[in-house]
């Protein structure tokens, strides 16, 4: 049985998901420099990962937010092309 998703569970699941990918080749993304392809892959696979563990309503592109109940949007970027907003947070 899956439990309801809250922000604490979301953060824990995100860390677990990231760790599960460590050292795992993602062949679909080999050679791509398209940030959209990376984001789409991460979002789809993270949603699958979450759905196996939690009950939640995923967002959609029309709503403009990935996890509306938590007011969280998922962003992915290449390490060589960080998001400007992320860079500003790190400064």
PDB file of N, CA, C and O in Angstrom:
ATOM      1  N   UNK A   1       0.850  -1.175   0.000  1.00  0.00           N
ATOM      2  CA  UNK A   1       0.000   0.000   0.000  1.00  0.00           C
ATOM      3  C   UNK A   1       0.895   1.238   0.000  1.00  0.00           C
ATOM      4  O   UNK A   1       1.874   1.297   0.745  1.00  0.00           O
ATOM      5  N   UNK A   2       0.568   2.216  -0.824  1.00  0.00           N
ATOM      6  CA  UNK A   2       1.371   3.423  -0.889  1.00  0.00           C
ATOM      7  C   UNK A   2       0.788   4.485   0.033  1.00  0.00           C
ATOM      8  O   UNK A   2      -0.426   4.584   0.209  1.00  0.00           O
ATOM      9  N   UNK A   3       1.679   5.271   0.613  1.00  0.00           N
ATOM     10  CA  UNK A   3       1.230   6.326   1.512  1.00  0.00           C
ATOM     11  C   UNK A   3       1.106   7.635   0.750  1.00  0.00           C
ATOM     12  O   UNK A   3       1.670   7.795  -0.333  1.00  0.00           O
ATOM     13  N   UNK A   4       0.374   8.551   1.319  1.00  0.00           N
ATOM     14  CA  UNK A   4       0.170   9.860   0.719  1.00  0.00           C
ATOM     15  C   UNK A   4       1.510  10.597   0.625  1.00  0.00           C
ATOM     16  O   UNK A   4       2.365  10.454   1.500  1.00  0.00           O
ATOM     17  N   UNK A   5       1.686  11.374  -0.425  1.00  0.00           N
ATOM     18  CA  UNK A   5       2.942  12.086  -0.653  1.00  0.00           C
ATOM     19  C   UNK A   5       2.888  13.464  -0.004  1.00  0.00           C
ATOM     20  O   UNK A   5       1.986  14.257  -0.273  1.00  0.00           O
ATOM     21  N   UNK A   6       3.867  13.736   0.855  1.00  0.00           N
ATOM     22  CA  UNK A   6       4.030  15.067   1.417  1.00  0.00           C
ATOM     23  C   UNK A   6       5.428  15.555   1.036  1.00  0.00           C
ATOM     24  O   UNK A   6       6.194  14.820   0.413  1.00  0.00           O
ATOM     25  N   UNK A   7       5.757  16.778   1.403  1.00  0.00           N
ATOM     26  CA  UNK A   7       7.032  17.366   0.984  1.00  0.00           C
ATOM     27  C   UNK A   7       8.231  16.601   1.544  1.00  0.00           C
ATOM     28  O   UNK A   7       9.240  16.451   0.854  1.00  0.00           O
ATOM     29  N   UNK A   8       8.139  16.124   2.760  1.00  0.00           N
ATOM     30  CA  UNK A   8       9.234  15.346   3.354  1.00  0.00           C
ATOM     31  C   UNK A   8       9.429  14.047   2.581  1.00  0.00           C
ATOM     32  O   UNK A   8      10.557  13.681   2.252  1.00  0.00           O
ATOM     33  N   UNK A   9       8.333  13.350   2.290  1.00  0.00           N
ATOM     34  CA  UNK A   9       8.405  12.116   1.504  1.00  0.00           C
ATOM     35  C   UNK A   9       8.908  12.368   0.097  1.00  0.00           C
ATOM     36  O   UNK A   9       9.638  11.550  -0.462  1.00  0.00           O
ATOM     37  N   UNK A  10       8.517  13.505  -0.483  1.00  0.00           N
ATOM     38  CA  UNK A  10       8.973  13.873  -1.824  1.00  0.00           C
ATOM     39  C   UNK A  10      10.488  14.049  -1.841  1.00  0.00           C
ATOM     40  O   UNK A  10      11.170  13.522  -2.720  1.00  0.00           O
ATOM     41  N   UNK A  11      11.011  14.790  -0.869  1.00  0.00           N
ATOM     42  CA  UNK A  11      12.457  15.020  -0.795  1.00  0.00           C
ATOM     43  C   UNK A  11      13.210  13.710  -0.594  1.00  0.00           C
ATOM     44  O   UNK A  11      14.250  13.488  -1.215  1.00  0.00           O
ATOM     45  N   UNK A  12      12.690  12.845   0.269  1.00  0.00           N
ATOM     46  CA  UNK A  12      13.336  11.548   0.509  1.00  0.00           C
ATOM     47  C   UNK A  12      13.308  10.695  -0.759  1.00  0.00           C
ATOM     48  O   UNK A  12      14.299  10.050  -1.100  1.00  0.00           O
ATOM     49  N   UNK A  13      12.162  10.694  -1.457  1.00  0.00           N
ATOM     50  CA  UNK A  13      12.043   9.923  -2.696  1.00  0.00           C
ATOM     51  C   UNK A  13      12.974  10.465  -3.771  1.00  0.00           C
ATOM     52  O   UNK A  13      13.574   9.690  -4.516  1.00  0.00           O
ATOM     53  N   UNK A  14      13.105  11.795  -3.861  1.00  0.00           N
ATOM     54  CA  UNK A  14      14.000  12.397  -4.853  1.00  0.00           C
ATOM     55  C   UNK A  14      15.447  11.980  -4.587  1.00  0.00           C
ATOM     56  O   UNK A  14      16.182  11.665  -5.523  1.00  0.00           O
ATOM     57  N   UNK A  15      15.855  11.977  -3.330  1.00  0.00           N
ATOM     58  CA  UNK A  15      17.211  11.557  -2.982  1.00  0.00           C
ATOM     59  C   UNK A  15      17.410  10.073  -3.302  1.00  0.00           C
ATOM     60  O   UNK A  15      18.452   9.682  -3.829  1.00  0.00           O
ATOM     61  N   UNK A  16      16.416   9.258  -2.985  1.00  0.00           N
ATOM     62  CA  UNK A  16      16.492   7.824  -3.268  1.00  0.00           C
ATOM     63  C   UNK A  16      16.542   7.569  -4.784  1.00  0.00           C
ATOM     64  O   UNK A  16      17.302   6.722  -5.251  1.00  0.00           O
ATOM     65  N   UNK A  17      15.731   8.304  -5.536  1.00  0.00           N
ATOM     66  CA  UNK A  17      15.718   8.176  -6.992  1.00  0.00           C
ATOM     67  C   UNK A  17      17.075   8.557  -7.575  1.00  0.00           C
ATOM     68  O   UNK A  17      17.619   7.838  -8.413  1.00  0.00           O
ATOM     69  N   UNK A  18      17.615   9.679  -7.134  1.00  0.00           N
ATOM     70  CA  UNK A  18      18.926  10.125  -7.627  1.00  0.00           C
ATOM     71  C   UNK A  18      20.000   9.088  -7.306  1.00  0.00           C
ATOM     72  O   UNK A  18      20.842   8.773  -8.147  1.00  0.00           O
ATOM     73  N   UNK A  19      19.964   8.569  -6.100  1.00  0.00           N
ATOM     74  CA  UNK A  19      20.950   7.551  -5.707  1.00  0.00           C
ATOM     75  C   UNK A  19      20.795   6.286  -6.544  1.00  0.00           C
ATOM     76  O   UNK A  19      21.787   5.640  -6.879  1.00  0.00           O
ATOM     77  N   UNK A  20      19.564   5.930  -6.883  1.00  0.00           N
ATOM     78  CA  UNK A  20      19.340   4.714  -7.679  1.00  0.00           C
ATOM     79  C   UNK A  20      19.911   4.848  -9.091  1.00  0.00           C
ATOM     80  O   UNK A  20      20.196   3.849  -9.751  1.00  0.00           O
ATOM     81  N   UNK A  21      20.074   6.083  -9.540  1.00  0.00           N
ATOM     82  CA  UNK A  21      20.623   6.321 -10.879  1.00  0.00           C
ATOM     83  C   UNK A  21      22.142   6.432 -10.904  1.00  0.00           C
ATOM     84  O   UNK A  21      22.759   6.364 -11.968  1.00  0.00           O
ATOM     85  N   UNK A  22      22.739   6.602  -9.734  1.00  0.00           N
ATOM     86  CA  UNK A  22      24.192   6.784  -9.664  1.00  0.00           C
ATOM     87  C   UNK A  22      24.905   5.617 -10.341  1.00  0.00           C
ATOM     88  O   UNK A  22      24.722   4.457  -9.974  1.00  0.00           O
ATOM     89  N   UNK A  23      25.722   5.953 -11.338  1.00  0.00           N
ATOM     90  CA  UNK A  23      26.504   4.940 -12.028  1.00  0.00           C
ATOM     91  C   UNK A  23      25.716   4.100 -13.023  1.00  0.00           C
ATOM     92  O   UNK A  23      26.255   3.152 -13.594  1.00  0.00           O
ATOM     93  N   UNK A  24      24.450   4.435 -13.239  1.00  0.00           N
ATOM     94  CA  UNK A  24      23.604   3.678 -14.160  1.00  0.00           C
ATOM     95  C   UNK A  24      23.625   4.337 -15.530  1.00  0.00           C
ATOM     96  O   UNK A  24      23.215   5.490 -15.658  1.00  0.00           O
ATOM     97  N   UNK A  25      24.092   3.634 -16.555  1.00  0.00           N
ATOM     98  CA  UNK A  25      24.040   4.225 -17.895  1.00  0.00           C
ATOM     99  C   UNK A  25      22.593   4.362 -18.369  1.00  0.00           C
ATOM    100  O   UNK A  25      21.809   3.420 -18.250  1.00  0.00           O
ATOM    101  N   UNK A  26      22.245   5.510 -18.897  1.00  0.00           N
ATOM    102  CA  UNK A  26      20.912   5.747 -19.434  1.00  0.00           C
ATOM    103  C   UNK A  26      21.086   5.866 -20.946  1.00  0.00           C
ATOM    104  O   UNK A  26      21.281   6.956 -21.484  1.00  0.00           O
ATOM    105  N   UNK A  27      21.012   4.731 -21.606  1.00  0.00           N
ATOM    106  CA  UNK A  27      21.336   4.654 -23.028  1.00  0.00           C
ATOM    107  C   UNK A  27      20.499   5.585 -23.899  1.00  0.00           C
ATOM    108  O   UNK A  27      20.980   6.091 -24.913  1.00  0.00           O
ATOM    109  N   UNK A  28      19.238   5.813 -23.502  1.00  0.00           N
ATOM    110  CA  UNK A  28      18.368   6.695 -24.293  1.00  0.00           C
ATOM    111  C   UNK A  28      18.909   8.115 -24.369  1.00  0.00           C
ATOM    112  O   UNK A  28      18.567   8.865 -25.283  1.00  0.00           O
ATOM    113  N   UNK A  29      19.749   8.485 -23.412  1.00  0.00           N
ATOM    114  CA  UNK A  29      20.253   9.851 -23.355  1.00  0.00           C
ATOM    115  C   UNK A  29      21.687  10.002 -23.853  1.00  0.00           C
ATOM    116  O   UNK A  29      22.213  11.114 -23.890  1.00  0.00           O
ATOM    117  N   UNK A  30      22.320   8.905 -24.233  1.00  0.00           N
ATOM    118  CA  UNK A  30      23.696   8.982 -24.718  1.00  0.00           C
ATOM    119  C   UNK A  30      23.776   9.912 -25.918  1.00  0.00           C
ATOM    120  O   UNK A  30      23.024   9.757 -26.880  1.00  0.00           O
ATOM    121  N   UNK A  31      24.674  10.865 -25.863  1.00  0.00           N
ATOM    122  CA  UNK A  31      24.915  11.761 -26.990  1.00  0.00           C
ATOM    123  C   UNK A  31      23.961  12.929 -27.092  1.00  0.00           C
ATOM    124  O   UNK A  31      24.173  13.817 -27.918  1.00  0.00           O
ATOM    125  N   UNK A  32      22.928  12.958 -26.291  1.00  0.00           N
ATOM    126  CA  UNK A  32      21.980  14.065 -26.396  1.00  0.00           C
ATOM    127  C   UNK A  32      22.521  15.314 -25.698  1.00  0.00           C
ATOM    128  O   UNK A  32      23.158  15.230 -24.649  1.00  0.00           O
ATOM    129  N   UNK A  33      22.263  16.431 -26.281  1.00  0.00           N
ATOM    130  CA  UNK A  33      22.570  17.717 -25.638  1.00  0.00           C
ATOM    131  C   UNK A  33      21.287  18.507 -25.444  1.00  0.00           C
ATOM    132  O   UNK A  33      21.314  19.699 -25.135  1.00  0.00           O
ATOM    133  N   UNK A  34      20.181  17.838 -25.627  1.00  0.00           N
ATOM    134  CA  UNK A  34      18.866  18.446 -25.540  1.00  0.00           C
ATOM    135  C   UNK A  34      18.357  18.390 -24.102  1.00  0.00           C
ATOM    136  O   UNK A  34      18.007  17.323 -23.599  1.00  0.00           O
ATOM    137  N   UNK A  35      18.320  19.541 -23.453  1.00  0.00           N
ATOM    138  CA  UNK A  35      17.839  19.596 -22.071  1.00  0.00           C
ATOM    139  C   UNK A  35      16.404  19.134 -21.935  1.00  0.00           C
ATOM    140  O   UNK A  35      16.030  18.586 -20.898  1.00  0.00           O
ATOM    141  N   UNK A  36      15.590  19.345 -22.961  1.00  0.00           N
ATOM    142  CA  UNK A  36      14.184  18.907 -22.930  1.00  0.00           C
ATOM    143  C   UNK A  36      14.106  17.383 -22.861  1.00  0.00           C
ATOM    144  O   UNK A  36      13.295  16.835 -22.113  1.00  0.00           O
ATOM    145  N   UNK A  37      14.943  16.699 -23.636  1.00  0.00           N
ATOM    146  CA  UNK A  37      14.959  15.231 -23.606  1.00  0.00           C
ATOM    147  C   UNK A  37      15.354  14.728 -22.220  1.00  0.00           C
ATOM    148  O   UNK A  37      14.762  13.776 -21.711  1.00  0.00           O
ATOM    149  N   UNK A  38      16.338  15.356 -21.619  1.00  0.00           N
ATOM    150  CA  UNK A  38      16.769  14.973 -20.278  1.00  0.00           C
ATOM    151  C   UNK A  38      15.636  15.184 -19.279  1.00  0.00           C
ATOM    152  O   UNK A  38      15.328  14.290 -18.491  1.00  0.00           O
ATOM    153  N   UNK A  39      15.018  16.360 -19.309  1.00  0.00           N
ATOM    154  CA  UNK A  39      13.933  16.669 -18.384  1.00  0.00           C
ATOM    155  C   UNK A  39      12.749  15.740 -18.541  1.00  0.00           C
ATOM    156  O   UNK A  39      12.151  15.314 -17.553  1.00  0.00           O
ATOM    157  N   UNK A  40      12.408  15.424 -19.778  1.00  0.00           N
ATOM    158  CA  UNK A  40      11.282  14.524 -20.049  1.00  0.00           C
ATOM    159  C   UNK A  40      11.574  13.134 -19.494  1.00  0.00           C
ATOM    160  O   UNK A  40      10.698  12.511 -18.894  1.00  0.00           O
ATOM    161  N   UNK A  41      12.788  12.648 -19.687  1.00  0.00           N
ATOM    162  CA  UNK A  41      13.168  11.323 -19.193  1.00  0.00           C
ATOM    163  C   UNK A  41      13.123  11.302 -17.662  1.00  0.00           C
ATOM    164  O   UNK A  41      12.559  10.387 -17.062  1.00  0.00           O
ATOM    165  N   UNK A  42      13.724  12.319 -17.042  1.00  0.00           N
ATOM    166  CA  UNK A  42      13.755  12.390 -15.570  1.00  0.00           C
ATOM    167  C   UNK A  42      12.336  12.444 -15.017  1.00  0.00           C
ATOM    168  O   UNK A  42      11.999  11.707 -14.090  1.00  0.00           O
ATOM    169  N   UNK A  43      11.508  13.311 -15.580  1.00  0.00           N
ATOM    170  CA  UNK A  43      10.140  13.465 -15.080  1.00  0.00           C
ATOM    171  C   UNK A  43       9.348  12.168 -15.190  1.00  0.00           C
ATOM    172  O   UNK A  43       8.689  11.761 -14.234  1.00  0.00           O
ATOM    173  N   UNK A  44       9.406  11.526 -16.336  1.00  0.00           N
ATOM    174  CA  UNK A  44       8.642  10.288 -16.537  1.00  0.00           C
ATOM    175  C   UNK A  44       9.111   9.193 -15.592  1.00  0.00           C
ATOM    176  O   UNK A  44       8.292   8.501 -14.985  1.00  0.00           O
ATOM    177  N   UNK A  45      10.409   9.033 -15.465  1.00  0.00           N
ATOM    178  CA  UNK A  45      10.938   7.960 -14.616  1.00  0.00           C
ATOM    179  C   UNK A  45      10.775   8.265 -13.133  1.00  0.00           C
ATOM    180  O   UNK A  45      10.554   7.352 -12.338  1.00  0.00           O
ATOM    181  N   UNK A  46      10.880   9.529 -12.750  1.00  0.00           N
ATOM    182  CA  UNK A  46      10.658   9.888 -11.355  1.00  0.00           C
ATOM    183  C   UNK A  46       9.186   9.693 -10.990  1.00  0.00           C
ATOM    184  O   UNK A  46       8.885   9.226  -9.891  1.00  0.00           O
ATOM    185  N   UNK A  47       8.272  10.039 -11.885  1.00  0.00           N
ATOM    186  CA  UNK A  47       6.847   9.808 -11.628  1.00  0.00           C
ATOM    187  C   UNK A  47       6.554   8.322 -11.460  1.00  0.00           C
ATOM    188  O   UNK A  47       5.771   7.945 -10.588  1.00  0.00           O
ATOM    189  N   UNK A  48       7.167   7.475 -12.276  1.00  0.00           N
ATOM    190  CA  UNK A  48       6.997   6.026 -12.129  1.00  0.00           C
ATOM    191  C   UNK A  48       7.519   5.574 -10.768  1.00  0.00           C
ATOM    192  O   UNK A  48       6.860   4.810 -10.063  1.00  0.00           O
ATOM    193  N   UNK A  49       8.704   6.052 -10.407  1.00  0.00           N
ATOM    194  CA  UNK A  49       9.325   5.738  -9.126  1.00  0.00           C
ATOM    195  C   UNK A  49       8.407   6.148  -7.969  1.00  0.00           C
ATOM    196  O   UNK A  49       8.182   5.371  -7.041  1.00  0.00           O
ATOM    197  N   UNK A  50       7.877   7.379  -8.035  1.00  0.00           N
ATOM    198  CA  UNK A  50       6.982   7.866  -6.974  1.00  0.00           C
ATOM    199  C   UNK A  50       5.690   7.059  -6.894  1.00  0.00           C
ATOM    200  O   UNK A  50       5.218   6.728  -5.806  1.00  0.00           O
ATOM    201  N   UNK A  51       5.127   6.750  -8.053  1.00  0.00           N
ATOM    202  CA  UNK A  51       3.843   6.031  -8.093  1.00  0.00           C
ATOM    203  C   UNK A  51       3.946   4.654  -7.443  1.00  0.00           C
ATOM    204  O   UNK A  51       2.952   4.132  -6.938  1.00  0.00           O
ATOM    205  N   UNK A  52       5.121   4.073  -7.451  1.00  0.00           N
ATOM    206  CA  UNK A  52       5.325   2.766  -6.812  1.00  0.00           C
ATOM    207  C   UNK A  52       5.365   2.884  -5.292  1.00  0.00           C
ATOM    208  O   UNK A  52       5.231   1.882  -4.590  1.00  0.00           O
ATOM    209  N   UNK A  53       5.549   4.097  -4.778  1.00  0.00           N
ATOM    210  CA  UNK A  53       5.744   4.297  -3.347  1.00  0.00           C
ATOM    211  C   UNK A  53       4.698   5.175  -2.668  1.00  0.00           C
ATOM    212  O   UNK A  53       4.465   5.058  -1.465  1.00  0.00           O
ATOM    213  N   UNK A  54       4.070   6.056  -3.445  1.00  0.00           N
ATOM    214  CA  UNK A  54       3.176   7.053  -2.850  1.00  0.00           C
ATOM    215  C   UNK A  54       1.900   7.218  -3.662  1.00  0.00           C
ATOM    216  O   UNK A  54       1.867   6.954  -4.864  1.00  0.00           O
ATOM    217  N   UNK A  55       0.863   7.656  -2.985  1.00  0.00           N
ATOM    218  CA  UNK A  55      -0.382   8.046  -3.652  1.00  0.00           C
ATOM    219  C   UNK A  55      -0.323   9.556  -3.854  1.00  0.00           C
ATOM    220  O   UNK A  55      -0.159  10.305  -2.891  1.00  0.00           O
ATOM    221  N   UNK A  56      -0.456  10.004  -5.090  1.00  0.00           N
ATOM    222  CA  UNK A  56      -0.438  11.437  -5.383  1.00  0.00           C
ATOM    223  C   UNK A  56      -1.041  11.676  -6.757  1.00  0.00           C
ATOM    224  O   UNK A  56      -1.196  10.749  -7.551  1.00  0.00           O
ATOM    225  N   UNK A  57      -1.376  12.924  -7.025  1.00  0.00           N
ATOM    226  CA  UNK A  57      -1.896  13.316  -8.329  1.00  0.00           C
ATOM    227  C   UNK A  57      -0.801  14.047  -9.088  1.00  0.00           C
ATOM    228  O   UNK A  57      -0.453  15.174  -8.735  1.00  0.00           O
ATOM    229  N   UNK A  58      -0.254  13.423 -10.123  1.00  0.00           N
ATOM    230  CA  UNK A  58       0.792  14.105 -10.879  1.00  0.00           C
ATOM    231  C   UNK A  58       0.230  15.297 -11.631  1.00  0.00           C
ATOM    232  O   UNK A  58      -0.939  15.310 -12.017  1.00  0.00           O
ATOM    233  N   UNK A  59       1.071  16.294 -11.833  1.00  0.00           N
ATOM    234  CA  UNK A  59       0.660  17.471 -12.596  1.00  0.00           C
ATOM    235  C   UNK A  59       0.733  17.187 -14.079  1.00  0.00           C
ATOM    236  O   UNK A  59       0.924  16.047 -14.503  1.00  0.00           O
ATOM    237  N   UNK A  60       0.580  18.236 -14.859  1.00  0.00           N
ATOM    238  CA  UNK A  60       0.695  18.106 -16.304  1.00  0.00           C
ATOM    239  C   UNK A  60       1.136  19.437 -16.895  1.00  0.00           C
ATOM    240  O   UNK A  60       1.112  20.468 -16.223  1.00  0.00           O
ATOM    241  N   UNK A  61       1.540  19.401 -18.160  1.00  0.00           N
ATOM    242  CA  UNK A  61       2.061  20.594 -18.818  1.00  0.00           C
ATOM    243  C   UNK A  61       1.041  21.722 -18.842  1.00  0.00           C
ATOM    244  O   UNK A  61       1.411  22.891 -18.739  1.00  0.00           O
ATOM    245  N   UNK A  62      -0.233  21.390 -18.976  1.00  0.00           N
ATOM    246  CA  UNK A  62      -1.273  22.416 -19.033  1.00  0.00           C
ATOM    247  C   UNK A  62      -1.369  23.188 -17.718  1.00  0.00           C
ATOM    248  O   UNK A  62      -1.662  24.383 -17.713  1.00  0.00           O
ATOM    249  N   UNK A  63      -1.123  22.505 -16.621  1.00  0.00           N
ATOM    250  CA  UNK A  63      -1.158  23.164 -15.312  1.00  0.00           C
ATOM    251  C   UNK A  63       0.120  23.957 -15.061  1.00  0.00           C
ATOM    252  O   UNK A  63       0.122  24.913 -14.286  1.00  0.00           O
ATOM    253  N   UNK A  64       1.196  23.560 -15.713  1.00  0.00           N
ATOM    254  CA  UNK A  64       2.457  24.273 -15.573  1.00  0.00           C
ATOM    255  C   UNK A  64       3.254  23.930 -14.331  1.00  0.00           C
ATOM    256  O   UNK A  64       4.257  24.584 -14.045  1.00  0.00           O
ATOM    257  N   UNK A  65       2.833  22.926 -13.591  1.00  0.00           N
ATOM    258  CA  UNK A  65       3.577  22.519 -12.395  1.00  0.00           C
ATOM    259  C   UNK A  65       3.503  20.998 -12.284  1.00  0.00           C
ATOM    260  O   UNK A  65       2.450  20.396 -12.490  1.00  0.00           O
ATOM    261  N   UNK A  66       4.636  20.395 -11.956  1.00  0.00           N
ATOM    262  CA  UNK A  66       4.727  18.936 -11.956  1.00  0.00           C
ATOM    263  C   UNK A  66       4.050  18.277 -10.760  1.00  0.00           C
ATOM    264  O   UNK A  66       3.489  17.189 -10.893  1.00  0.00           O
ATOM    265  N   UNK A  67       4.094  18.907  -9.611  1.00  0.00           N
ATOM    266  CA  UNK A  67       3.507  18.342  -8.391  1.00  0.00           C
ATOM    267  C   UNK A  67       2.668  19.423  -7.710  1.00  0.00           C
ATOM    268  O   UNK A  67       3.082  20.006  -6.708  1.00  0.00           O
ATOM    269  N   UNK A  68       1.471  19.686  -8.273  1.00  0.00           N
ATOM    270  CA  UNK A  68       0.665  20.824  -7.803  1.00  0.00           C
ATOM    271  C   UNK A  68       0.263  20.756  -6.333  1.00  0.00           C
ATOM    272  O   UNK A  68       0.175  21.791  -5.673  1.00  0.00           O
ATOM    273  N   UNK A  69       0.021  19.566  -5.814  1.00  0.00           N
ATOM    274  CA  UNK A  69      -0.382  19.455  -4.407  1.00  0.00           C
ATOM    275  C   UNK A  69       0.722  19.912  -3.466  1.00  0.00           C
ATOM    276  O   UNK A  69       0.454  20.361  -2.352  1.00  0.00           O
ATOM    277  N   UNK A  70       1.972  19.795  -3.925  1.00  0.00           N
ATOM    278  CA  UNK A  70       3.120  20.195  -3.112  1.00  0.00           C
ATOM    279  C   UNK A  70       3.666  21.562  -3.519  1.00  0.00           C
ATOM    280  O   UNK A  70       4.562  22.100  -2.868  1.00  0.00           O
ATOM    281  N   UNK A  71       3.117  22.121  -4.606  1.00  0.00           N
ATOM    282  CA  UNK A  71       3.614  23.366  -5.189  1.00  0.00           C
ATOM    283  C   UNK A  71       5.094  23.247  -5.540  1.00  0.00           C
ATOM    284  O   UNK A  71       5.894  24.134  -5.242  1.00  0.00           O
ATOM    285  N   UNK A  72       5.443  22.121  -6.185  1.00  0.00           N
ATOM    286  CA  UNK A  72       6.822  21.822  -6.575  1.00  0.00           C
ATOM    287  C   UNK A  72       6.871  21.564  -8.074  1.00  0.00           C
ATOM    288  O   UNK A  72       6.033  20.847  -8.621  1.00  0.00           O
ATOM    289  N   UNK A  73       7.858  22.157  -8.728  1.00  0.00           N
ATOM    290  CA  UNK A  73       8.087  21.923 -10.138  1.00  0.00           C
ATOM    291  C   UNK A  73       9.451  21.247 -10.272  1.00  0.00           C
ATOM    292  O   UNK A  73      10.404  21.621  -9.588  1.00  0.00           O
ATOM    293  N   UNK A  74       9.538  20.276 -11.133  1.00  0.00           N
ATOM    294  CA  UNK A  74      10.771  19.517 -11.336  1.00  0.00           C
ATOM    295  C   UNK A  74      11.571  20.137 -12.472  1.00  0.00           C
ATOM    296  O   UNK A  74      11.037  20.376 -13.555  1.00  0.00           O
ATOM    297  N   UNK A  75      12.849  20.397 -12.226  1.00  0.00           N
ATOM    298  CA  UNK A  75      13.736  20.931 -13.251  1.00  0.00           C
ATOM    299  C   UNK A  75      14.967  20.044 -13.332  1.00  0.00           C
ATOM    300  O   UNK A  75      15.481  19.577 -12.316  1.00  0.00           O
ATOM    301  N   UNK A  76      15.429  19.818 -14.551  1.00  0.00           N
ATOM    302  CA  UNK A  76      16.645  19.032 -14.766  1.00  0.00           C
ATOM    303  C   UNK A  76      17.534  19.809 -15.718  1.00  0.00           C
ATOM    304  O   UNK A  76      17.047  20.506 -16.608  1.00  0.00           O
ATOM    305  N   UNK A  77      18.842  19.686 -15.527  1.00  0.00           N
ATOM    306  CA  UNK A  77      19.785  20.375 -16.388  1.00  0.00           C
ATOM    307  C   UNK A  77      21.066  19.562 -16.490  1.00  0.00           C
ATOM    308  O   UNK A  77      21.347  18.707 -15.650  1.00  0.00           O
ATOM    309  N   UNK A  78      21.819  19.839 -17.512  1.00  0.00           N
ATOM    310  CA  UNK A  78      23.136  19.231 -17.644  1.00  0.00           C
ATOM    311  C   UNK A  78      24.102  19.972 -16.733  1.00  0.00           C
ATOM    312  O   UNK A  78      23.965  21.180 -16.540  1.00  0.00           O
ATOM    313  N   UNK A  79      25.074  19.268 -16.174  1.00  0.00           N
ATOM    314  CA  UNK A  79      26.056  19.908 -15.299  1.00  0.00           C
ATOM    315  C   UNK A  79      26.852  20.970 -16.059  1.00  0.00           C
ATOM    316  O   UNK A  79      27.330  21.942 -15.474  1.00  0.00           O
ATOM    317  N   UNK A  80      26.984  20.766 -17.364  1.00  0.00           N
ATOM    318  CA  UNK A  80      27.723  21.732 -18.180  1.00  0.00           C
ATOM    319  C   UNK A  80      26.891  22.944 -18.566  1.00  0.00           C
ATOM    320  O   UNK A  80      27.431  23.926 -19.075  1.00  0.00           O
ATOM    321  N   UNK A  81      25.561  22.889 -18.326  1.00  0.00           N
ATOM    322  CA  UNK A  81      24.670  23.996 -18.660  1.00  0.00           C
ATOM    323  C   UNK A  81      23.691  24.228 -17.512  1.00  0.00           C
ATOM    324  O   UNK A  81      22.496  23.972 -17.655  1.00  0.00           O
ATOM    325  N   UNK A  82      24.197  24.716 -16.363  1.00  0.00           N
ATOM    326  CA  UNK A  82      23.294  24.893 -15.222  1.00  0.00           C
ATOM    327  C   UNK A  82      22.240  25.950 -15.512  1.00  0.00           C
ATOM    328  O   UNK A  82      22.464  26.872 -16.296  1.00  0.00           O
ATOM    329  N   UNK A  83      21.092  25.803 -14.870  1.00  0.00           N
ATOM    330  CA  UNK A  83      20.020  26.798 -14.975  1.00  0.00           C
ATOM    331  C   UNK A  83      20.475  28.084 -14.310  1.00  0.00           C
ATOM    332  O   UNK A  83      21.107  28.039 -13.254  1.00  0.00           O
ATOM    333  N   UNK A  84      20.172  29.208 -14.893  1.00  0.00           N
ATOM    334  CA  UNK A  84      20.595  30.490 -14.316  1.00  0.00           C
ATOM    335  C   UNK A  84      20.014  30.678 -12.920  1.00  0.00           C
ATOM    336  O   UNK A  84      20.697  31.205 -12.042  1.00  0.00           O
ATOM    337  N   UNK A  85      18.783  30.264 -12.696  1.00  0.00           N
ATOM    338  CA  UNK A  85      18.171  30.398 -11.379  1.00  0.00           C
ATOM    339  C   UNK A  85      18.887  29.579 -10.334  1.00  0.00           C
ATOM    340  O   UNK A  85      19.018  30.012  -9.189  1.00  0.00           O
ATOM    341  N   UNK A  86      19.354  28.397 -10.710  1.00  0.00           N
ATOM    342  CA  UNK A  86      20.112  27.556  -9.783  1.00  0.00           C
ATOM    343  C   UNK A  86      21.427  28.221  -9.468  1.00  0.00           C
ATOM    344  O   UNK A  86      21.850  28.251  -8.312  1.00  0.00           O
ATOM    345  N   UNK A  87      22.081  28.756 -10.481  1.00  0.00           N
ATOM    346  CA  UNK A  87      23.358  29.437 -10.280  1.00  0.00           C
ATOM    347  C   UNK A  87      23.177  30.607  -9.325  1.00  0.00           C
ATOM    348  O   UNK A  87      24.027  30.838  -8.466  1.00  0.00           O
ATOM    349  N   UNK A  88      22.086  31.346  -9.461  1.00  0.00           N
ATOM    350  CA  UNK A  88      21.829  32.471  -8.572  1.00  0.00           C
ATOM    351  C   UNK A  88      21.634  32.017  -7.139  1.00  0.00           C
ATOM    352  O   UNK A  88      22.054  32.713  -6.214  1.00  0.00           O
ATOM    353  N   UNK A  89      21.003  30.859  -6.928  1.00  0.00           N
ATOM    354  CA  UNK A  89      20.808  30.342  -5.581  1.00  0.00           C
ATOM    355  C   UNK A  89      22.118  29.931  -4.937  1.00  0.00           C
ATOM    356  O   UNK A  89      22.278  30.019  -3.720  1.00  0.00           O
ATOM    357  N   UNK A  90      23.053  29.481  -5.762  1.00  0.00           N
ATOM    358  CA  UNK A  90      24.335  29.006  -5.251  1.00  0.00           C
ATOM    359  C   UNK A  90      25.305  30.140  -4.963  1.00  0.00           C
ATOM    360  O   UNK A  90      26.306  29.941  -4.276  1.00  0.00           O
ATOM    361  N   UNK A  91      25.020  31.321  -5.480  1.00  0.00           N
ATOM    362  CA  UNK A  91      25.931  32.477  -5.302  1.00  0.00           C
ATOM    363  C   UNK A  91      25.807  33.077  -3.921  1.00  0.00           C
ATOM    364  O   UNK A  91      26.495  34.048  -3.606  1.00  0.00           O
TER     365      UNK A  91
END
